[in-house]
Amino acid sequence: MDKFFARLAEDLETYAAHAKRKTIEVEDVKLLLRRQGYINDKLPVEVLIEKYLRMEQRKILIPVATSGNVVIPKIRK
């Protein structure tokens, strides 16, 4: 699990850097999930959220995702 999330973070950092940004945006996450085959035109990310997250997690995640907040990645040493 640790390796999966470490790789996920590296990929998201790479996407942001490629776009000449220092922040990871929602579109970066959607692109990663699309490239890994988790989402497509018929299965949007919102369906994954509803399917796999508990209600209390959804209540936290969905307002953050829709408010336009960005995530600033922690610099690795």
DSSP file (Angstrom, degrees, kcal/mol; ACC not computed):
  #  RESIDUE AA STRUCTURE BP1 BP2  ACC     N-H-->O    O-->H-N    N-H-->O    O-->H-N    TCO  KAPPA ALPHA  PHI   PSI    X-CA   Y-CA   Z-CA
    1    1 A M     >        0   0    0      0, 0.0     4,-2.3     0, 0.0     5,-0.2   0.000 360.0 360.0 360.0 -42.0    0.0    0.0    0.0
    2    2 A D  H  >  +     0   0    0      1,-0.2     4,-2.3     2,-0.2     5,-0.2   0.909 360.0  49.0 -61.2 -41.8    2.8    2.4    0.8
    3    3 A K  H  > S+     0   0    0      2,-0.2     4,-2.5     1,-0.2     5,-0.2   0.896 109.2  53.2 -64.9 -39.8    4.5    1.8   -2.5
    4    4 A F  H  > S+     0   0    0      1,-0.2     4,-2.3     2,-0.2    -2,-0.2   0.945 113.2  41.7 -59.9 -49.4    1.2    2.3   -4.3
    5    5 A F  H  X S+     0   0    0     -4,-2.3     4,-2.4     2,-0.2    -1,-0.2   0.833 112.7  54.3 -71.8 -31.4    0.6    5.7   -2.7
    6    6 A A  H  X S+     0   0    0     -4,-2.3     4,-2.2    -5,-0.2    -1,-0.2   0.927 112.1  44.4 -64.5 -43.8    4.3    6.7   -3.1
    7    7 A R  H  X S+     0   0    0     -4,-2.5     4,-2.6     2,-0.2    -2,-0.2   0.893 111.6  53.6 -66.7 -39.8    4.1    6.0   -6.8
    8    8 A L  H  X S+     0   0    0     -4,-2.3     4,-2.3    -5,-0.2    -2,-0.2   0.927 110.0  47.2 -58.7 -46.9    0.7    7.8   -7.0
    9    9 A A  H  X S+     0   0    0     -4,-2.4     4,-2.4     1,-0.2    -2,-0.2   0.900 111.7  50.9 -63.5 -41.5    2.2   10.9   -5.4
   10   10 A E  H  X S+     0   0    0     -4,-2.2     4,-2.2     2,-0.2    -2,-0.2   0.917 110.3  49.2 -62.4 -43.5    5.2   10.8   -7.7
   11   11 A D  H  X S+     0   0    0     -4,-2.6     4,-2.3     2,-0.2    -2,-0.2   0.921 111.7  48.5 -63.2 -43.8    3.0   10.5  -10.8
   12   12 A L  H  X S+     0   0    0     -4,-2.3     4,-2.2     1,-0.2    -1,-0.2   0.895 110.8  50.8 -64.5 -39.8    0.9   13.5   -9.7
   13   13 A E  H  X S+     0   0    0     -4,-2.4     4,-2.5     1,-0.2    -1,-0.2   0.897 109.9  51.4 -62.0 -39.9    4.0   15.6   -9.0
   14   14 A T  H  X S+     0   0    0     -4,-2.2     4,-2.6     2,-0.2    -2,-0.2   0.908 108.5  50.6 -64.6 -42.9    5.2   14.7  -12.4
   15   15 A Y  H  X S+     0   0    0     -4,-2.3     4,-1.6     2,-0.2    -2,-0.2   0.929 112.7  46.2 -61.1 -45.4    2.0   15.8  -14.1
   16   16 A A  H  <>S+     0   0    0     -4,-2.2     5,-2.8     1,-0.2    -2,-0.2   0.921 113.4  48.7 -64.4 -43.6    2.0   19.1  -12.2
   17   17 A A  H ><5S+     0   0    0     -4,-2.5     3,-1.8     1,-0.2    -1,-0.2   0.890 107.8  55.0 -63.6 -39.4    5.7   19.7  -13.1
   18   18 A H  H 3<5S+     0   0    0     -4,-2.6    -1,-0.2     1,-0.3    -2,-0.2   0.856 107.8  49.3 -62.1 -34.5    5.0   18.8  -16.7
   19   19 A A  T 3<5S-     0   0    0     -4,-1.6    -1,-0.3    -5,-0.2    -2,-0.2   0.332 120.4-113.8 -84.7   7.4    2.3   21.5  -16.8
   20   20 A K  T < 5S+     0   0    0     -3,-1.8     2,-0.3     1,-0.2    -3,-0.2   0.877  76.3 126.4  59.6  41.0    4.8   23.9  -15.2
   21   21 A R      < -     0   0    0     -5,-2.8    -1,-0.2    -6,-0.1    -2,-0.1  -0.861  57.0-152.2-121.9 159.3    2.8   24.1  -12.0
   22   22 A K  S    S+     0   0    0     -2,-0.3     2,-0.4    -3,-0.1    -5,-0.1   0.369  78.3  74.1-107.1   0.4    3.7   23.5   -8.4
   23   23 A T  S    S-     0   0    0     -7,-0.2     2,-0.5    49,-0.2    49,-0.2  -0.890  76.1-130.4-116.8 146.6    0.2   22.5   -7.4
   24   24 A I  B     -A   71   0A   0     47,-2.7    47,-1.7    -2,-0.4     2,-0.2  -0.820  30.6-161.3 -91.7 128.5   -1.6   19.3   -8.1
   25   25 A E    >>  -     0   0    0     -2,-0.5     4,-1.5    45,-0.2     3,-0.9  -0.653  32.8-104.6-110.0 166.6   -5.1   19.9   -9.5
   26   26 A V  H 3> S+     0   0    0      1,-0.3     4,-2.5    -2,-0.2     5,-0.2   0.869 120.0  59.0 -56.2 -38.8   -8.2   17.8   -9.8
   27   27 A E  H 3> S+     0   0    0      1,-0.2     4,-2.4     2,-0.2    -1,-0.3   0.834 100.8  56.1 -63.2 -31.7   -7.5   17.3  -13.5
   28   28 A D  H <> S+     0   0    0     -3,-0.9     4,-2.3     2,-0.2    -1,-0.2   0.921 109.1  46.2 -63.7 -43.8   -4.2   15.7  -12.7
   29   29 A V  H  X S+     0   0    0     -4,-1.5     4,-2.6     2,-0.2    -2,-0.2   0.915 112.5  49.9 -65.6 -43.4   -5.9   13.2  -10.5
   30   30 A K  H  X S+     0   0    0     -4,-2.5     4,-2.4     1,-0.2    -2,-0.2   0.907 110.3  50.7 -62.8 -40.9   -8.5   12.5  -13.1
   31   31 A L  H  X S+     0   0    0     -4,-2.4     4,-2.8     2,-0.2    -2,-0.2   0.925 111.1  48.4 -62.1 -44.1   -5.8   12.0  -15.8
   32   32 A L  H  X S+     0   0    0     -4,-2.3     4,-1.9     1,-0.2    -2,-0.2   0.933 112.8  47.2 -61.9 -46.4   -3.9    9.6  -13.6
   33   33 A L  H  <>S+     0   0    0     -4,-2.6     5,-2.3     1,-0.2     6,-1.1   0.867 113.1  49.8 -64.1 -35.7   -7.1    7.6  -12.8
   34   34 A R  H ><5S+     0   0    0     -4,-2.4     3,-1.2    -5,-0.2    -2,-0.2   0.929 110.4  49.2 -67.8 -44.6   -8.0    7.5  -16.5
   35   35 A R  H 3<5S+     0   0    0     -4,-2.8    -2,-0.2     1,-0.3    -1,-0.2   0.820 110.8  50.7 -65.4 -30.1   -4.5    6.4  -17.5
   36   36 A Q  T 3<5S-     0   0    0     -4,-1.9    -1,-0.3    -5,-0.2    -2,-0.2   0.479 117.2-114.8 -86.2  -1.9   -4.7    3.6  -14.9
   37   37 A G  T < 5S+     0   0    0     -3,-1.2    -3,-0.2    -4,-0.3    -2,-0.1   0.586  83.5 118.0  84.5  10.5   -8.1    2.5  -16.2
   38   38 A Y  S   <S+     0   0    0     -5,-2.3     2,-0.3    -6,-0.2    -4,-0.2   0.831  78.7  26.0 -79.4 -31.3  -10.1    3.3  -13.0
   39   39 A I        +     0   0    0     -6,-1.1     2,-0.3    -9,-0.2    -2,-0.2  -0.898  63.8 160.8-128.1 159.4  -12.3    5.9  -14.8
   40   40 A N        -     0   0    0      3,-1.5     3,-0.4    -2,-0.3    -5,-0.0  -0.847  60.3 -68.7-155.1-168.9  -13.5    6.5  -18.3
   41   41 A D  S    S+     0   0    0     -2,-0.3    -2,-0.0     1,-0.2     0, 0.0   0.809 134.2  41.2 -63.4 -28.6  -16.3    8.3  -20.1
   42   42 A K  S    S+     0   0    0      1,-0.2    -1,-0.2     2,-0.0    -3,-0.0   0.615 117.7  47.7 -93.8 -14.0  -18.9    6.0  -18.7
   43   43 A L  S    S-     0   0    0     -3,-0.4    -3,-1.5     4,-0.0    -1,-0.2  -0.797  76.4-168.4-129.7  89.1  -17.4    5.8  -15.2
   44   44 A P    >>  -     0   0    0      0, 0.0     3,-1.1     0, 0.0     4,-1.1  -0.256  36.9-105.4 -75.7 166.2  -16.5    9.2  -13.7
   45   45 A V  H 3> S+     0   0    0      1,-0.3     4,-2.2     2,-0.2     5,-0.2   0.807 116.7  65.9 -61.6 -31.2  -14.5    9.8  -10.6
   46   46 A E  H 3> S+     0   0    0      1,-0.2     4,-2.3     2,-0.2    -1,-0.3   0.841  97.4  54.8 -61.4 -32.5  -17.6   10.7   -8.6
   47   47 A V  H <> S+     0   0    0     -3,-1.1     4,-2.3     2,-0.2    -1,-0.2   0.900 107.1  50.1 -67.1 -40.1  -18.9    7.2   -9.0
   48   48 A L  H  X S+     0   0    0     -4,-1.1     4,-2.6     2,-0.2     5,-0.4   0.911 109.4  51.8 -63.0 -41.5  -15.7    5.8   -7.5
   49   49 A I  H  X S+     0   0    0     -4,-2.2     4,-1.8     1,-0.2    -2,-0.2   0.946 113.9  42.8 -59.7 -48.6  -16.0    8.2   -4.6
   50   50 A E  H  < S+     0   0    0     -4,-2.3    -1,-0.2     1,-0.2    -2,-0.2   0.845 117.3  47.6 -67.2 -33.4  -19.6    7.1   -3.9
   51   51 A K  H  < S+     0   0    0     -4,-2.3    -2,-0.2    -5,-0.2    -1,-0.2   0.881 123.9  24.7 -76.9 -38.3  -18.8    3.4   -4.4
   52   52 A Y  H  < S+     0   0    0     -4,-2.6     2,-0.3    -5,-0.2    -2,-0.2   0.610 104.3  76.6-110.0 -13.2  -15.6    3.1   -2.3
   53   53 A L  S  < S-     0   0    0     -4,-1.8     2,-0.0    -5,-0.4     0, 0.0  -0.775  76.2-116.8-104.7 146.8  -15.7    5.8    0.4
   54   54 A R    >>  -     0   0    0     -2,-0.3     4,-2.4     1,-0.1     3,-0.5  -0.332  34.9-104.7 -71.0 160.2  -17.7    5.9    3.5
   55   55 A M  H 3> S+     0   0    0      1,-0.3     4,-2.4     2,-0.2     5,-0.2   0.874 120.4  52.8 -56.6 -42.3  -20.3    8.6    3.9
   56   56 A E  H 3> S+     0   0    0      1,-0.2     4,-0.9     2,-0.2    -1,-0.3   0.850 110.6  48.4 -66.1 -31.7  -18.2   10.6    6.4
   57   57 A Q  H <> S+     0   0    0     -3,-0.5     4,-2.9     2,-0.2     3,-0.3   0.892 110.5  50.9 -71.7 -40.1  -15.3   10.5    4.0
   58   58 A R  H  X S+     0   0    0     -4,-2.4     4,-2.4     1,-0.2    -2,-0.2   0.892 104.9  56.8 -63.3 -39.8  -17.5   11.7    1.1
   59   59 A K  H  < S+     0   0    0     -4,-2.4    -1,-0.2     1,-0.2    -2,-0.2   0.818 114.6  39.3 -63.0 -29.8  -18.8   14.6    3.2
   60   60 A I  H  X S+     0   0    0     -4,-0.9     4,-1.1    -3,-0.3    -2,-0.2   0.903 119.8  43.7 -81.9 -46.1  -15.3   15.8    3.7
   61   61 A L  H  X S+     0   0    0     -4,-2.9     4,-2.6     1,-0.2     5,-0.2   0.909 106.1  56.0 -71.8 -45.9  -13.9   15.1    0.2
   62   62 A I  H  X S+     0   0    0     -4,-2.4     4,-2.2     1,-0.2     5,-0.2   0.911 107.2  46.9 -63.5 -46.2  -16.7   16.3   -2.1
   63   63 A P  H  > S+     0   0    0      0, 0.0     4,-1.1     0, 0.0    -1,-0.2   0.892 114.4  49.2 -62.3 -35.7  -16.9   19.9   -0.8
   64   64 A V  H  <>S+     0   0    0     -4,-1.1     5,-1.0     1,-0.2     4,-0.4   0.925 112.5  47.5 -65.6 -44.4  -13.1   20.2   -1.0
   65   65 A A  H ><5S+     0   0    0     -4,-2.6     3,-0.5     1,-0.2    -1,-0.2   0.862 116.1  43.1 -66.6 -36.5  -12.9   18.8   -4.5
   66   66 A T  H 3<5S+     0   0    0     -4,-2.2    -1,-0.2    -5,-0.2    -2,-0.2   0.605 100.8  69.3 -88.2 -10.9  -15.7   21.0   -5.8
   67   67 A S  T 3<5S-     0   0    0     -4,-1.1    -1,-0.2    -3,-0.3    -2,-0.2   0.573 108.8-113.4 -84.1  -7.3  -14.6   24.2   -4.1
   68   68 A G  T < 5 +     0   0    0     -3,-0.5    -3,-0.1    -4,-0.4    -2,-0.1   0.586  59.4 158.2  88.1   9.5  -11.5   24.6   -6.3
   69   69 A N      < -     0   0    0     -5,-1.0     2,-0.3     1,-0.1    -1,-0.2  -0.323  27.9-146.1 -63.9 151.2   -9.0   24.0   -3.6
   70   70 A V        -     0   0    0    -45,-0.1     2,-0.5   -44,-0.0   -45,-0.2  -0.834   5.9-130.0-118.7 158.8   -5.6   22.8   -4.7
   71   71 A V  B     -A   24   0A   0    -47,-1.7   -47,-2.7    -2,-0.3    -2,-0.0  -0.934  13.4-151.5-109.1 127.2   -3.1   20.5   -3.1
   72   72 A I        -     0   0    0     -2,-0.5   -49,-0.2   -49,-0.2   -50,-0.0  -0.876  24.2-127.2 -98.4 117.1    0.5   21.7   -2.8
   73   73 A P        -     0   0    0      0, 0.0     2,-0.3     0, 0.0   -64,-0.0  -0.306  19.7-114.0 -67.4 145.2    2.8   18.7   -2.8
   74   74 A K        -     0   0    0      1,-0.1     2,-0.3    -2,-0.0     0, 0.0  -0.590  34.4-112.9 -75.5 135.4    5.3   18.3   -0.1
   75   75 A I        -     0   0    0     -2,-0.3     2,-0.2     1,-0.1    -1,-0.1  -0.551  30.7-138.5 -74.0 127.5    8.9   18.6   -1.3
   76   76 A R              0   0    0     -2,-0.3    -1,-0.1     1,-0.1     0, 0.0  -0.599 360.0 360.0 -87.0 147.2   10.8   15.3   -1.1
   77   77 A K              0   0    0     -2,-0.2    -1,-0.1     0, 0.0    -2,-0.0   0.412 360.0 360.0-101.4 360.0   14.3   15.2    0.1
